[in-house]
Amino acid sequence: MRRGLSALTVRGQAPHYLLGATNPAVSRALLTTVVRLLDLELDVAPFEVAVQAFRTQCDQAVAQDAAV
């Protein structure tokens, strides 16, 4: 309301081949944006381990499927 908005949609973008997968990097980015918009404080550092693990899984999946 302070910014003159009655509603706001925040969306994250992830690669299409990850359809249905929960992407911790997108979750972290969305939380960071909402925190900034609402002038809140939130430590998103705990996401780092999940982000790195997810990226490793994605890299492995892509390496196994040339079509991806």
N, CA, C and O atoms as a GROMACS GRO file, in nm:
protein
  272
    1MET      N    1   0.083  -0.119   0.000
    1MET     CA    2   0.000   0.000   0.000
    1MET      C    3   0.088   0.126   0.000
    1MET      O    4   0.056   0.225  -0.066
    2ARG      N    5   0.200   0.121   0.075
    2ARG     CA    6   0.289   0.237   0.080
    2ARG      C    7   0.346   0.270  -0.058
    2ARG      O    8   0.380   0.385  -0.085
    3ARG      N    9   0.356   0.171  -0.143
    3ARG     CA   10   0.411   0.191  -0.276
    3ARG      C   11   0.303   0.221  -0.380
    3ARG      O   12   0.332   0.233  -0.499
    4GLY      N   13   0.178   0.233  -0.334
    4GLY     CA   14   0.068   0.265  -0.425
    4GLY      C   15   0.018   0.146  -0.505
    4GLY      O   16  -0.044   0.164  -0.610
    5LEU      N   17   0.043   0.028  -0.456
    5LEU     CA   18  -0.001  -0.094  -0.525
    5LEU      C   19  -0.107  -0.164  -0.441
    5LEU      O   20  -0.090  -0.182  -0.320
    6SER      N   21  -0.214  -0.205  -0.505
    6SER     CA   22  -0.317  -0.279  -0.432
    6SER      C   23  -0.288  -0.429  -0.432
    6SER      O   24  -0.335  -0.503  -0.346
    7ALA      N   25  -0.208  -0.472  -0.530
    7ALA     CA   26  -0.171  -0.614  -0.538
    7ALA      C   27  -0.039  -0.624  -0.614
    7ALA      O   28  -0.001  -0.533  -0.687
    8LEU      N   29   0.029  -0.735  -0.595
    8LEU     CA   30   0.158  -0.756  -0.661
    8LEU      C   31   0.178  -0.905  -0.683
    8LEU      O   32   0.151  -0.986  -0.594
    9THR      N   33   0.224  -0.940  -0.798
    9THR     CA   34   0.260  -1.078  -0.827
    9THR      C   35   0.411  -1.085  -0.843
    9THR      O   36   0.470  -1.005  -0.916
   10VAL      N   37   0.471  -1.181  -0.777
   10VAL     CA   38   0.615  -1.202  -0.789
   10VAL      C   39   0.633  -1.342  -0.844
   10VAL      O   40   0.585  -1.440  -0.787
   11ARG      N   41   0.703  -1.351  -0.957
   11ARG     CA   42   0.722  -1.480  -1.022
   11ARG      C   43   0.870  -1.507  -1.040
   11ARG      O   44   0.950  -1.415  -1.055
   12GLY      N   45   0.903  -1.633  -1.039
   12GLY     CA   46   1.041  -1.674  -1.064
   12GLY      C   47   1.048  -1.752  -1.193
   12GLY      O   48   0.952  -1.817  -1.235
   13GLN      N   49   1.162  -1.745  -1.256
   13GLN     CA   50   1.180  -1.814  -1.383
   13GLN      C   51   1.279  -1.929  -1.365
   13GLN      O   52   1.386  -1.912  -1.307
   14ALA      N   53   1.241  -2.044  -1.416
   14ALA     CA   54   1.326  -2.162  -1.410
   14ALA      C   55   1.327  -2.227  -1.547
   14ALA      O   56   1.233  -2.209  -1.624
   15PRO      N   57   1.431  -2.302  -1.579
   15PRO     CA   58   1.436  -2.370  -1.709
   15PRO      C   59   1.315  -2.460  -1.731
   15PRO      O   60   1.267  -2.525  -1.638
   16HIS      N   61   1.266  -2.465  -1.854
   16HIS     CA   62   1.147  -2.543  -1.885
   16HIS      C   63   1.165  -2.692  -1.861
   16HIS      O   64   1.068  -2.762  -1.831
   17TYR      N   65   1.287  -2.742  -1.874
   17TYR     CA   66   1.309  -2.885  -1.857
   17TYR      C   67   1.307  -2.927  -1.710
   17TYR      O   68   1.322  -3.046  -1.679
   18LEU      N   69   1.289  -2.832  -1.620
   18LEU     CA   70   1.278  -2.864  -1.477
   18LEU      C   71   1.133  -2.859  -1.430
   18LEU      O   72   1.106  -2.842  -1.312
   19LEU      N   73   1.043  -2.873  -1.523
   19LEU     CA   74   0.900  -2.866  -1.494
   19LEU      C   75   0.864  -2.955  -1.375
   19LEU      O   76   0.894  -3.074  -1.374
   20GLY      N   77   0.800  -2.895  -1.277
   20GLY     CA   78   0.754  -2.971  -1.162
   20GLY      C   79   0.857  -2.984  -1.050
   20GLY      O   80   0.823  -3.029  -0.941
   21ALA      N   81   0.980  -2.947  -1.076
   21ALA     CA   82   1.083  -2.958  -0.973
   21ALA      C   83   1.082  -2.832  -0.887
   21ALA      O   84   1.065  -2.721  -0.937
   22THR      N   85   1.099  -2.850  -0.758
   22THR     CA   86   1.112  -2.736  -0.668
   22THR      C   87   1.255  -2.686  -0.680
   22THR      O   88   1.350  -2.760  -0.650
   23ASN      N   89   1.270  -2.562  -0.722
   23ASN     CA   90   1.402  -2.506  -0.746
   23ASN      C   91   1.437  -2.411  -0.631
   23ASN      O   92   1.380  -2.303  -0.621
   24PRO      N   93   1.531  -2.451  -0.545
   24PRO     CA   94   1.564  -2.367  -0.430
   24PRO      C   95   1.625  -2.232  -0.470
   24PRO      O   96   1.614  -2.136  -0.394
   25ALA      N   97   1.688  -2.222  -0.586
   25ALA     CA   98   1.743  -2.093  -0.630
   25ALA      C   99   1.630  -1.995  -0.661
   25ALA      O  100   1.641  -1.877  -0.631
   26VAL      N  101   1.523  -2.044  -0.721
   26VAL     CA  102   1.408  -1.959  -0.750
   26VAL      C  103   1.339  -1.920  -0.619
   26VAL      O  104   1.300  -1.805  -0.601
   27SER      N  105   1.325  -2.016  -0.529
   27SER     CA  106   1.264  -1.986  -0.398
   27SER      C  107   1.344  -1.878  -0.325
   27SER      O  108   1.287  -1.785  -0.269
   28ARG      N  109   1.475  -1.892  -0.328
   28ARG     CA  110   1.561  -1.792  -0.262
   28ARG      C  111   1.544  -1.655  -0.326
   28ARG      O  112   1.534  -1.554  -0.256
   29ALA      N  113   1.542  -1.651  -0.458
   29ALA     CA  114   1.527  -1.523  -0.530
   29ALA      C  115   1.392  -1.458  -0.499
   29ALA      O  116   1.384  -1.337  -0.479
   30LEU      N  117   1.286  -1.538  -0.496
   30LEU     CA  118   1.154  -1.485  -0.464
   30LEU      C  119   1.150  -1.429  -0.321
   30LEU      O  120   1.099  -1.320  -0.298
   31LEU      N  121   1.203  -1.504  -0.227
   31LEU     CA  122   1.207  -1.457  -0.089
   31LEU      C  123   1.288  -1.329  -0.076
   31LEU      O  124   1.248  -1.237  -0.004
   32THR      N  125   1.402  -1.324  -0.143
   32THR     CA  126   1.487  -1.204  -0.139
   32THR      C  127   1.412  -1.083  -0.193
   32THR      O  128   1.422  -0.974  -0.137
   33THR      N  129   1.337  -1.102  -0.300
   33THR     CA  130   1.260  -0.992  -0.358
   33THR      C  131   1.149  -0.946  -0.265
   33THR      O  132   1.132  -0.826  -0.245
   34VAL      N  133   1.075  -1.040  -0.207
   34VAL     CA  134   0.966  -1.005  -0.116
   34VAL      C  135   1.021  -0.935   0.008
   34VAL      O  136   0.963  -0.837   0.056
   35VAL      N  137   1.132  -0.986   0.060
   35VAL     CA  138   1.194  -0.924   0.177
   35VAL      C  139   1.233  -0.780   0.147
   35VAL      O  140   1.212  -0.691   0.229
   36ARG      N  141   1.290  -0.757   0.029
   36ARG     CA  142   1.330  -0.622  -0.010
   36ARG      C  143   1.208  -0.531  -0.028
   36ARG      O  144   1.209  -0.416   0.017
   37LEU      N  145   1.104  -0.583  -0.092
   37LEU     CA  146   0.983  -0.503  -0.113
   37LEU      C  147   0.914  -0.464   0.017
   37LEU      O  148   0.859  -0.355   0.028
   38LEU      N  149   0.918  -0.554   0.114
   38LEU     CA  150   0.847  -0.529   0.241
   38LEU      C  151   0.938  -0.473   0.350
   38LEU      O  152   0.896  -0.456   0.465
   39ASP      N  153   1.062  -0.444   0.313
   39ASP     CA  154   1.158  -0.391   0.411
   39ASP      C  155   1.171  -0.481   0.533
   39ASP      O  156   1.166  -0.435   0.647
   40LEU      N  157   1.188  -0.610   0.508
   40LEU     CA  158   1.204  -0.708   0.614
   40LEU      C  159   1.348  -0.757   0.618
   40LEU      O  160   1.429  -0.724   0.530
   41GLU      N  161   1.379  -0.834   0.719
   41GLU     CA  162   1.510  -0.898   0.727
   41GLU      C  163   1.488  -1.049   0.731
   41GLU      O  164   1.407  -1.100   0.808
   42LEU      N  165   1.562  -1.118   0.647
   42LEU     CA  166   1.554  -1.265   0.642
   42LEU      C  167   1.688  -1.318   0.595
   42LEU      O  168   1.742  -1.272   0.494
   43ASP      N  169   1.741  -1.412   0.668
   43ASP     CA  170   1.867  -1.474   0.631
   43ASP      C  171   1.838  -1.589   0.533
   43ASP      O  172   1.783  -1.691   0.572
   44VAL      N  173   1.876  -1.570   0.408
   44VAL     CA  174   1.853  -1.674   0.307
   44VAL      C  175   1.975  -1.765   0.290
   44VAL      O  176   1.978  -1.850   0.201
   45ALA      N  177   2.076  -1.746   0.374
   45ALA     CA  178   2.198  -1.828   0.366
   45ALA      C  179   2.170  -1.979   0.375
   45ALA      O  180   2.238  -2.056   0.309
   46PRO      N  181   2.071  -2.023   0.455
   46PRO     CA  182   2.044  -2.168   0.460
   46PRO      C  183   2.006  -2.228   0.324
   46PRO      O  184   2.015  -2.349   0.306
   47PHE      N  185   1.964  -2.145   0.230
   47PHE     CA  186   1.930  -2.196   0.097
   47PHE      C  187   2.054  -2.237   0.017
   47PHE      O  188   2.042  -2.314  -0.078
   48GLU      N  189   2.171  -2.188   0.053
   48GLU     CA  190   2.291  -2.210  -0.027
   48GLU      C  191   2.322  -2.358  -0.050
   48GLU      O  192   2.353  -2.398  -0.161
   49VAL      N  193   2.312  -2.437   0.056
   49VAL     CA  194   2.340  -2.581   0.043
   49VAL      C  195   2.240  -2.646  -0.052
   49VAL      O  196   2.278  -2.726  -0.137
   50ALA      N  197   2.113  -2.611  -0.038
   50ALA     CA  198   2.009  -2.668  -0.124
   50ALA      C  199   2.028  -2.624  -0.269
   50ALA      O  200   2.008  -2.703  -0.361
   51VAL      N  201   2.066  -2.498  -0.290
   51VAL     CA  202   2.089  -2.447  -0.426
   51VAL      C  203   2.204  -2.523  -0.492
   51VAL      O  204   2.192  -2.566  -0.606
   52GLN      N  205   2.313  -2.540  -0.420
   52GLN     CA  206   2.428  -2.611  -0.477
   52GLN      C  207   2.395  -2.757  -0.506
   52GLN      O  208   2.435  -2.810  -0.610
   53ALA      N  209   2.323  -2.823  -0.416
   53ALA     CA  210   2.285  -2.963  -0.437
   53ALA      C  211   2.193  -2.976  -0.558
   53ALA      O  212   2.208  -3.068  -0.638
   54PHE      N  213   2.099  -2.883  -0.571
   54PHE     CA  214   2.006  -2.886  -0.684
   54PHE      C  215   2.081  -2.863  -0.815
   54PHE      O  216   2.054  -2.931  -0.914
   55ARG      N  217   2.173  -2.770  -0.817
   55ARG     CA  218   2.251  -2.743  -0.938
   55ARG      C  219   2.333  -2.865  -0.978
   55ARG      O  220   2.345  -2.897  -1.097
   56THR      N  221   2.388  -2.934  -0.880
   56THR     CA  222   2.464  -3.056  -0.908
   56THR      C  223   2.373  -3.162  -0.970
   56THR      O  224   2.411  -3.228  -1.067
   57GLN      N  225   2.253  -3.178  -0.914
   57GLN     CA  226   2.157  -3.275  -0.969
   57GLN      C  227   2.119  -3.238  -1.112
   57GLN      O  228   2.109  -3.325  -1.199
   58CYS      N  229   2.097  -3.111  -1.137
   58CYS     CA  230   2.061  -3.065  -1.272
   58CYS      C  231   2.174  -3.091  -1.370
   58CYS      O  232   2.151  -3.141  -1.480
   59ASP      N  233   2.296  -3.058  -1.329
   59ASP     CA  234   2.412  -3.082  -1.416
   59ASP      C  235   2.425  -3.230  -1.450
   59ASP      O  236   2.455  -3.265  -1.564
   60GLN      N  237   2.402  -3.316  -1.353
   60GLN     CA  238   2.410  -3.460  -1.376
   60GLN      C  239   2.300  -3.507  -1.470
   60GLN      O  240   2.324  -3.589  -1.559
   61ALA      N  241   2.180  -3.456  -1.452
   61ALA     CA  242   2.067  -3.494  -1.539
   61ALA      C  243   2.091  -3.448  -1.682
   61ALA      O  244   2.064  -3.523  -1.776
   62VAL      N  245   2.142  -3.328  -1.699
   62VAL     CA  246   2.168  -3.275  -1.832
   62VAL      C  247   2.280  -3.356  -1.898
   62VAL      O  248   2.274  -3.383  -2.018
   63ALA      N  249   2.380  -3.392  -1.823
   63ALA     CA  250   2.494  -3.469  -1.877
   63ALA      C  251   2.448  -3.607  -1.927
   63ALA      O  252   2.509  -3.664  -2.018
   64GLN      N  253   2.341  -3.661  -1.868
   64GLN     CA  254   2.292  -3.794  -1.905
   64GLN      C  255   2.197  -3.793  -2.022
   64GLN      O  256   2.171  -3.897  -2.082
   65ASP      N  257   2.143  -3.675  -2.058
   65ASP     CA  258   2.044  -3.668  -2.164
   65ASP      C  259   2.083  -3.558  -2.264
   65ASP      O  260   2.064  -3.439  -2.238
   66ALA      N  261   2.137  -3.599  -2.376
   66ALA     CA  262   2.185  -3.504  -2.477
   66ALA      C  263   2.074  -3.415  -2.531
   66ALA      O  264   2.100  -3.303  -2.574
   67ALA      N  265   1.950  -3.463  -2.529
   67ALA     CA  266   1.838  -3.385  -2.580
   67ALA      C  267   1.810  -3.262  -2.492
   67ALA      O  268   1.764  -3.159  -2.541
   68VAL      N  269   1.838  -3.274  -2.364
   68VAL     CA  270   1.817  -3.163  -2.271
   68VAL      C  271   1.922  -3.059  -2.294
   68VAL      O  272   1.923  -2.956  -2.226
   0.00000   0.00000   0.00000
